[in-house]
Amino acid sequence: MKILVTGAAGFIGFHLAKRLLERGDEVIGIDNLNDYYDVTLKAARLRQLEIYPSFRFIKMDLCDQDGIARLFTGELFDKVVNLAAQAGVRYSIQNPHAYINSNIVGFMNILEGCRHNMVKHLVYASSSSVYGTNTTMPFSVHQSVDHPVSLYAATKKANELMAHTYSSLYSIPTTGLRFFTVYGPWGRPDMAYFSFTKSIVEGKPIDVFNNGIMKRDFTYIDDIVEGLVRVVNNIPQPNSNWNSANPDPATSYAPYRIYNIGNNRPVELMLFIETLEKCLGKNAINNLLPMQAGDVTATYADVDDLVTDVGFRPNTTIEDGINNFVEWFKGYYLTRNK
C-alpha cells in the first residue's frame, strides 16, 4: 500500500513509518520540523527512515491548504495515518493559537484530502487527555468525554467530532486512537520520563507534580505501533446496533471508531521514578510541587475493544520498557558525546 504518515519525524510517526517500511509498504512522510523540541533529534529519526528506498520525506505544514491538496491529488494514498499535531498540555496554556492552527486547521486539510481522493481509511491520533475530569476508571471509549481541562485535550476531542462528521457525510472510514502516555527509545524530550532521565544523569532536581501522587498508564512505543498497524488494517464498518436514543460515543451508524491504546496497568509516578533510578544506577533529587494546571491525577485505559476488534493488548512491562529507553538514551546522548 501507499500510506501517508504525517508527523513522520515525530516519536510515534517515526516508529510507525519504520514498521510499515519493514513490512513492504510505500510510505510518504511529512513533517514541518518545528522547533517545539530538539530538531536534531527529528533529523536523526528521519535519517533512520531514509535508508529505505520506499520512503520519501516532504517537509510540509498541515496548515498549508494548497500544498496538502496537491499532495493528496498527486500521490493518491491508499491510507492515511495522521500523527502530526502540536503536542503538550502545558504548552497549550502558553501558546493556544499553535494548537488551533495545527490540530484543527491542519486536521481539516487532512479530512478534505481524504474526502476528495478516495482514501480507504484515515487513522488519526487522539489522546487520553480527552477524558479530562472523568473519574470512573478504567477510562472507556464508551464514556462521555465532554469536560476537557486543557486546550490540547479540547482539540483532540474536536478531531474526533470532525472525523465523525466526515465519516457520516462522505462515508470515509475513520479511526481515532486515544494514546496513553507513550514512552520509549527515540521519545520526545518534553515528556516527563525523558526530562527526568536527563536531569538524573546530570545530577539536577526533577520536578514531581502533585507531590508524586499520580498514576499513568505508561504505554511502550512498540505496543503502540503494533496496535496502530493492526488498526490501519482494520477498516471500520457502521455499527448496525447503534441506537440514536442511547448513542455509543465509540461507534456510529457511519464507518467510525474510537479506541484506547494504553498499557491497561497504571503505574504510580514514584514507582516509575524508582524504576528509572535502578536502570540508571543513580538516585533522583525530587522537587515536589503542587498539581499543575491542565493536568490530571490518573490515567487508566480500558482496552477491551482493541483486544476484541484487532486481537492485541499492550503487554510490555514498565521495567523492560524503561530499561530499553535508558539503553537508547545512553547510546544516543552519552556515548555520542564522549
Disulfide bonds with the S-S distance in Angstrom:
none
